[in-house]
Amino acid sequence: MEFKDYYKALGLDRKADQQAITKAFRRLAREFHPDVNKRKGAEDRFKEINEAHQVLADPAKRAEYDQIYDAYKNGGGPLDDLFGRGRAGRGQRLGGGPCCYTVVGDPEEIEEIFGRGGGFSDFFQQLFGGVGRSAGSAVRPRLESVAEITLEEAFKGTRRRFSLPSGRSVDVEIPRGVRTGQTIRLPGAADGEDVFLTISVAPHPLFERSGDDLTIEVPITMSEAALGGQIDVATLDGKVTVTVPPGTQTGRRLRLKGLGMPGSGGQRGDLYVRVRVVTPTELSKRERELFEALRKARTDDPRAGMKA
């Protein structure tokens, strides 16, 4: 099993904060998203980026990963030993801390049913999907696995087929608006035992999700910011035209009611357009003349009143 350096995958330092992690992920996800990048290896790179973000963006997962990271980098021995296999049994983590997921059952059996946990690496599965029977427990174990879906699939709902050890296949309906962490129960699906499918909605290169609301960052020109205008904005329903008010500043949020994720009771969340004003880096001679004229025409000081 290969050790995964999630910091290296995102091009980050160990001291990176959450803002830096999110920024790195969004930049790399845009570059390697399979819908955008058709080069060989782009999809595998996107999966690597997504897996790294799944770990580092979650403080609990990051803390557990950092224990393994430090031990491995300091010559702590083979990964199997670092994970505690062969000493305290599967499911125990370095330092005796609890596993991030309550998952029991045999890992090879789970992989046979669901196919490597929806695309996560063996390293991820061992660290966060590690499984084992509770010592001394008389309760029959249940089988669990993680199924990763896209934000688009969560928006529309989807249907997935899984092959069971008996050779029988089962279709699973994943409802609209499903969120990461929600579980779908398949009663008696594995030789009479229940199977629990935990959903993981992959981060999206364009949209940030908060509950049923979505946020998309949209760049606009300086003239669009100053004078206002209409711009096209991507939504999960397709493109819509949005009016930018005159005098719009970077960071302003424009609310598009009812264009977010499906929620309970048939209601939908909202989509927020976060505006980012782009300053041109290269100016033609004519553009420079116009900006010089504008500078002379403006007499106000945006820094007036600021004191050191």
C-alpha positions in Angstrom: 0.0 0.0 0.0 1.4 3.4 -1.0 1.6 6.2 1.5 -0.3 9.3 0.3 1.2 12.7 0.8 -1.9 14.8 0.7 0.0 18.1 1.3 2.1 17.4 -1.7 -0.9 16.5 -3.8 -2.3 20.0 -3.2 1.1 21.7 -3.4 0.8 22.9 0.2 3.0 23.3 3.3 2.1 21.4 6.5 1.2 24.7 8.1 -1.4 25.6 5.5 -4.6 27.0 6.9 -8.1 26.1 5.7 -8.3 29.1 3.4 -5.1 28.0 1.6 -6.4 24.4 1.4 -9.6 25.5 -0.2 -7.9 27.9 -2.6 -5.4 25.2 -3.7 -8.2 22.6 -4.2 -10.4 25.0 -6.3 -7.4 26.0 -8.5 -6.3 22.4 -9.2 -9.9 21.0 -9.5 -10.6 23.5 -12.2 -7.4 22.5 -14.0 -7.9 18.8 -13.9 -11.7 18.3 -13.8 -12.5 15.6 -16.4 -15.2 17.7 -18.0 -12.5 20.3 -18.8 -9.2 18.5 -19.1 -9.2 15.6 -21.5 -5.5 14.8 -21.3 -4.4 11.3 -20.2 -4.1 11.0 -16.5 -6.2 14.1 -15.7 -9.0 12.1 -14.2 -6.6 10.2 -11.9 -5.1 13.5 -10.9 -8.5 14.9 -10.1 -9.3 12.0 -7.9 -6.0 12.5 -6.1 -6.8 16.2 -5.6 -10.3 15.4 -4.3 -9.1 12.7 -1.9 -6.5 15.1 -0.5 -9.1 17.8 0.0 -11.5 15.4 1.7 -8.9 14.8 4.3 -7.2 18.1 4.8 -10.4 20.2 4.7 -11.8 18.2 7.6 -10.0 19.1 10.9 -10.8 15.7 12.5 -9.5 13.7 9.5 -6.5 16.0 9.1 -5.5 15.5 12.8 -5.7 11.7 12.4 -3.8 11.8 9.1 -1.1 14.1 10.6 -0.3 11.4 13.2 0.3 8.8 10.5 2.2 11.5 8.4 4.6 12.3 11.3 5.2 8.7 12.2 5.9 7.7 8.6 8.2 10.6 7.8 10.1 9.9 11.0 10.9 6.3 9.9 8.1 4.7 11.9 8.2 1.5 9.9 5.9 -0.2 7.4 2.4 1.3 6.9 0.7 -1.9 8.2 2.5 -1.5 11.5 1.7 2.2 11.7 -2.0 1.5 11.2 -1.8 -1.0 14.1 -2.6 -4.1 12.0 -1.3 -7.3 13.7 -1.1 -5.7 17.2 -4.5 -4.5 18.2 -6.6 -5.6 15.2 -8.2 -3.6 12.5 -10.0 -0.5 13.4 -7.5 0.8 16.0 -5.6 4.0 15.0 -2.1 5.2 15.8 -2.2 6.7 19.3 -5.3 4.8 20.2 -7.7 7.4 18.9 -11.1 6.6 17.6 -11.7 6.0 13.9 -13.4 8.8 12.0 -16.1 6.4 10.7 -18.0 3.8 12.6 -17.4 1.0 10.1 -17.4 -2.7 10.9 -17.1 -5.8 8.7 -14.4 -7.3 6.6 -12.6 -4.8 4.2 -12.2 -7.3 1.4 -15.9 -8.1 1.5 -16.9 -4.5 1.5 -14.6 -3.8 -1.5 -16.1 -6.7 -3.4 -19.6 -5.3 -2.8 -18.9 -1.6 -3.5 -15.7 -1.4 -5.4 -13.0 0.3 -3.4 -15.3 2.8 -1.6 -16.3 4.9 -4.5 -12.8 5.7 -5.9 -10.8 6.4 -2.7 -7.3 4.9 -2.5 -6.4 1.9 -0.3 -4.5 4.3 2.0 -7.7 6.4 2.5 -9.8 3.3 3.1 -7.3 1.9 5.6 -7.1 5.2 7.5 -10.7 6.4 7.4 -12.7 3.3 6.3 -10.7 0.8 8.4 -13.0 -1.9 9.6 -13.1 -4.7 12.1 -15.5 -6.5 14.5 -16.0 -5.1 17.9 -14.2 -7.3 20.4 -16.5 -9.4 22.5 -19.6 -8.1 20.7 -22.4 -10.5 20.2 -24.1 -8.3 17.7 -23.8 -9.4 14.1 -21.7 -6.9 12.1 -23.2 -4.7 9.5 -21.5 -3.8 6.3 -20.8 -0.2 5.4 -19.1 1.6 2.6 -18.7 5.1 1.2 -20.1 5.9 -2.2 -18.9 9.1 -3.8 -21.2 11.0 -6.1 -20.9 14.3 -7.9 -22.7 17.5 -7.0 -24.7 17.2 -10.2 -25.8 13.7 -9.2 -26.8 15.0 -5.7 -28.8 17.8 -7.4 -30.7 15.5 -9.8 -30.7 12.3 -7.8 -29.1 9.2 -9.4 -29.4 5.4 -9.6 -26.4 3.2 -8.9 -26.0 -0.6 -9.4 -23.9 -2.7 -7.1 -22.9 -6.3 -7.4 -23.3 -8.4 -4.2 -21.2 -11.5 -3.2 -24.1 -13.8 -4.2 -23.8 -12.6 -7.7 -27.0 -10.7 -7.5 -27.0 -7.0 -8.4 -29.0 -4.4 -6.6 -30.0 -0.9 -7.9 -29.8 1.9 -5.3 -31.9 5.0 -5.6 -29.9 8.0 -4.3 -32.4 10.9 -3.7 -32.2 14.5 -4.9 -30.5 16.9 -2.4 -28.6 14.2 -0.6 -25.7 15.5 1.5 -22.4 14.1 2.6 -22.8 11.8 5.6 -26.3 10.7 4.9 -26.8 6.9 4.9 -28.9 4.7 2.7 -29.9 1.3 4.2 -30.2 -1.8 2.0 -32.0 -4.3 4.1 -30.7 -7.9 3.9 -28.7 -7.1 0.8 -25.6 -9.1 1.7 -26.6 -12.7 2.5 -29.3 -11.5 4.8 -27.3 -8.7 6.4 -28.1 -5.1 6.0 -25.8 -2.9 4.0 -25.4 0.8 4.8 -24.2 3.1 2.0 -22.8 6.4 3.3 -22.9 9.2 0.7 -19.9 11.4 0.0 -20.6 14.3 -2.3 -17.4 15.3 -4.1 -16.3 19.0 -4.0 -17.2 20.9 -7.1 -14.7 23.1 -9.0 -17.2 25.9 -9.4 -19.8 25.6 -6.6 -19.4 25.7 -2.9 -22.2 24.1 -0.9 -23.5 25.1 2.5 -26.6 23.2 3.4 -29.0 23.7 0.6 -27.3 26.9 -0.6 -24.6 27.2 -3.2 -22.1 29.9 -3.9 -20.2 30.5 -7.2 -17.4 33.1 -7.6 -17.7 35.0 -10.9 -15.1 37.4 -12.3 -16.2 40.7 -13.8 -14.3 43.5 -15.6 -13.6 46.9 -14.0 -16.0 48.5 -16.5 -18.8 46.0 -15.5 -18.1 46.7 -11.9 -18.2 50.5 -12.3 -21.0 50.8 -14.9 -23.0 47.7 -14.2 -24.2 45.3 -16.8 -25.5 41.8 -17.5 -23.4 38.7 -17.3 -24.0 35.0 -17.8 -23.7 32.8 -14.7 -23.5 29.0 -14.6 -26.1 27.2 -12.4 -26.9 23.5 -12.0 -30.0 24.3 -14.1 -28.0 25.9 -16.9 -26.8 29.4 -17.6 -28.8 32.4 -16.4 -28.4 36.1 -17.0 -27.6 38.2 -13.9 -27.7 42.0 -13.6 -24.6 43.5 -12.0 -25.5 46.8 -10.3 -23.3 49.9 -11.0 -20.5 50.4 -8.4 -20.2 46.7 -7.5 -17.2 45.8 -5.4 -15.2 42.6 -5.1 -16.9 40.3 -2.5 -20.4 41.5 -3.1 -22.9 38.6 -3.2 -25.9 38.6 -5.5 -28.7 36.2 -4.4 -30.5 34.1 -7.0 -33.5 32.7 -5.0 -34.4 29.1 -5.5 -31.4 28.1 -7.6 -29.6 26.1 -5.0 -29.9 22.5 -4.0 -33.2 20.7 -3.5 -34.2 20.6 0.2 -36.9 19.1 2.3 -40.6 19.8 1.5 -39.8 20.5 -2.1 -38.1 23.7 -1.3 -34.7 24.7 -2.9 -31.9 26.7 -1.4 -30.4 29.8 -3.0 -27.5 30.4 -5.3 -25.2 33.2 -4.3 -23.0 34.9 -6.9 -19.8 36.2 -5.3 -18.3 38.9 -7.5 -14.6 39.3 -8.0 -13.4 42.4 -9.9 -10.5 41.6 -12.2 -7.8 44.3 -12.8 -6.2 44.1 -16.2 -2.5 43.3 -16.1 -1.6 44.4 -19.6 -2.9 47.7 -21.1 -2.9 48.9 -24.7 -1.8 52.5 -25.3 -5.4 53.6 -25.7 -6.4 51.9 -22.5 -3.6 53.5 -20.6 -4.6 56.9 -21.8 -8.2 56.3 -20.7 -7.1 55.2 -17.2 -4.8 58.2 -16.9 -7.7 60.5 -17.8 -9.9 58.7 -15.3 -7.3 59.1 -12.6 -7.2 62.8 -13.2 -10.9 63.1 -13.3 -11.4 61.4 -9.9 -10.5 63.5 -6.9 -11.8 61.3 -4.1 -9.4 59.3 -1.9 -10.7 55.8 -1.0 -8.2 55.7 1.9 -9.3 59.0 3.4 -9.6 58.7 7.1 -7.3 55.8 7.5 -4.7 56.2 10.1 -1.6 54.1 10.7 
